Each structure stands twice: as C-alpha cells, then as structure tokens.
Amino acid sequence: MRRPLIFTIFLILIIPTQGFSAGSSSSDSGNNSSYSVTSENIELKAAESAINRKEYKKAIVELNKILAEKPNHADAWNLLGFSARKSGDFKTAKTAYTKALSINPKHTRAMEYMGEMYLSLNQPAKAEELLSRLEKLCSYNCKDRDLLRSAIKKYKATSS
C-alpha cells in the first residue's frame, strides 16, 4: 500500500508538465475571449497588460516597438497576431502567426491561436491541419491542443 503512494508522489514531483506562454482561450468562435498574463518575458508585460484590458490597438503599438528591436521574437509575433485578430485585422494576424511559426515551428500557442483565426474565417480544414500538428507535438497535458480541439468541436456543432 505504501509503495504505490510513494511511487505516485515521485511521479508527480518528477514528471514535468508543459509550460504555457499565454493564458486562456481566445477564440472568436464562442470560447472564452479573455487573455491572462502568464508570460515571464518582462518585455512583453506592457503589451500583455493592454491585451488583458482588451486594448488591442495599444498592444499592437507595444508589440511593434518590441519587434523593431527584436524581429525574431516569436512570442511578440504571436501576441501581435492575437491582437490583430481581436481587432478584426485577419490579414495582419495571419502574417504575424506565420512569422511566429517560421521562427519557432513548435510554438503551440501560435498554432492554437491561428487555428481559432481559421475558424473565425470559416476555414475549419486549416484549423484541423494545425490541430494535427499540435497532436504530433504534444504528448499529454497540452492546453493549446485541447483548446483548439474544443474550439473545432464547438465550431462543428454550431455549423451543422
């Protein structure tokens, strides 16, 4: 009896879980539309604070300042995509997500957000392609994969 308990505690302490660079779901397709700051990247704090207040245009200004200094900052590109999408500028959003993924092809949050953008644009096949990529990248406990899977399921339920 005691050995399984010790083993379970050992697994809980030893097995790492995946970290996340951004907060809750942001889908325009019916999911919770909030964003919460969890990034430890100090230079993104002003933009993230603006996003939390739903001041997306202000966030875009802050992110463009960062990207002028650091054009290969994948997280800044991702948040620029998020802010542009929330502002209704899907062209800029797509460009920003694409840039984030070209810098970091394993940026799970960019894939999740881009998938949600495709659902907003009634392009579920493209969202499903991103979900497939996430499923290959994530083994377990992958919030971004689960959020996109849920958004696709909700999209299909409301589109039928």
C-alpha positions in Angstrom: 0.0 0.0 0.0 2.8 2.4 0.9 4.9 1.7 -2.2 2.2 2.8 -4.7 1.7 6.0 -2.8 5.4 6.8 -2.8 5.6 6.0 -6.5 2.7 8.3 -7.2 4.3 11.2 -5.3 7.5 10.5 -7.1 5.8 10.8 -10.5 4.0 14.0 -9.5 7.3 15.6 -8.4 9.5 14.3 -11.2 7.4 14.4 -14.4 7.4 17.9 -15.8 4.3 19.5 -17.2 4.3 21.7 -20.3 4.6 25.4 -19.6 2.4 28.0 -21.3 3.3 31.4 -22.5 -0.1 32.8 -22.6 -3.4 32.5 -20.8 -6.8 31.1 -21.5 -8.6 30.6 -24.8 -9.1 33.5 -27.1 -11.4 32.1 -29.7 -13.8 34.3 -31.7 -15.8 31.1 -32.3 -17.5 31.0 -28.9 -14.8 30.2 -26.4 -13.8 32.4 -23.5 -12.4 35.5 -25.0 -10.1 36.5 -22.2 -6.4 36.5 -22.1 -4.4 36.3 -18.9 -0.7 37.2 -18.4 1.4 34.3 -17.5 4.5 35.1 -19.5 7.7 35.5 -17.7 9.1 37.6 -20.5 9.3 41.1 -19.0 9.5 43.0 -22.3 6.0 41.7 -23.2 4.3 42.9 -19.9 3.0 46.2 -21.3 1.5 44.5 -24.4 0.1 41.7 -22.3 -1.5 44.2 -19.8 -3.1 46.1 -22.7 -4.4 42.7 -24.1 -5.8 41.9 -20.6 -7.7 45.2 -20.7 -8.8 44.4 -24.3 -6.9 47.4 -25.6 -5.7 45.6 -28.7 -4.6 48.6 -30.7 -2.4 49.7 -27.7 -0.9 46.2 -27.5 -0.1 46.3 -31.3 1.8 49.6 -30.7 3.8 48.0 -27.9 4.5 44.8 -29.8 5.6 46.7 -32.9 8.2 48.5 -30.7 9.5 45.2 -29.5 9.6 43.7 -33.0 11.5 46.8 -34.3 14.3 45.9 -31.8 13.9 42.1 -31.9 12.4 41.0 -35.2 12.9 37.3 -34.3 10.8 37.4 -31.1 8.3 34.6 -31.8 6.2 35.4 -28.7 5.8 39.0 -29.7 4.8 37.9 -33.2 2.2 35.6 -31.7 0.8 38.3 -29.5 0.7 40.7 -32.4 -1.3 38.0 -34.3 -3.7 37.7 -31.3 -4.1 41.4 -31.0 -4.6 41.9 -34.7 -7.2 39.1 -34.8 -9.1 40.6 -31.9 -9.1 43.9 -33.7 -10.6 42.3 -36.8 -7.4 42.5 -38.9 -7.1 38.9 -40.0 -4.5 39.7 -42.7 -2.1 41.0 -40.2 -3.0 38.2 -37.8 -2.2 35.6 -40.3 1.1 37.2 -41.3 2.1 37.5 -37.6 1.2 33.9 -36.7 3.1 32.7 -39.8 6.1 34.7 -38.8 6.0 33.3 -35.2 5.8 29.8 -36.6 8.7 30.4 -39.0 10.8 31.5 -36.1 9.6 28.7 -33.8 7.9 25.9 -35.7 6.9 24.3 -32.3 5.1 27.4 -31.0 2.0 25.7 -29.8 0.2 28.8 -28.7 0.6 30.4 -32.2 -0.8 27.2 -33.7 -3.8 27.3 -31.4 -4.5 31.0 -32.0 -4.0 30.6 -35.8 -6.4 27.7 -35.7 -9.0 29.8 -33.9 -8.5 32.5 -36.5 -9.2 30.0 -39.3 -12.4 29.0 -37.5 -13.4 32.7 -37.4 -12.8 32.8 -41.2 -14.9 29.6 -41.7 -11.9 27.6 -42.8 -12.1 24.6 -40.4 -9.9 22.4 -42.6 -7.0 24.7 -42.0 -7.7 24.7 -38.2 -7.8 20.9 -38.3 -4.4 20.9 -40.1 -3.0 22.9 -37.2 -4.7 20.6 -34.7 -3.0 17.7 -36.4 0.4 19.4 -36.0 -0.4 20.0 -32.3 -1.3 16.4 -31.8 2.1 15.4 -33.2 3.9 17.9 -31.0 2.1 17.3 -27.7 2.1 14.0 -25.8 -0.1 14.8 -22.9 -1.3 17.8 -20.8 -1.2 20.1 -23.8 -3.5 23.0 -23.2 -3.1 24.6 -26.6 -4.0 21.3 -28.4 -7.0 20.8 -26.1 -8.3 24.4 -26.6 -8.1 24.1 -30.4 -9.7 20.7 -30.3 -12.6 22.1 -28.2 -12.9 25.2 -30.5 -13.2 22.9 -33.6 -15.7 20.7 -31.9 -17.8 23.8 -30.9 -17.5 25.2 -34.4 -18.7 22.0 -36.0 -21.6 21.7 -33.5 -22.8 25.2 -34.3 -22.2 24.9 -38.1 -24.2 21.8 -38.5 
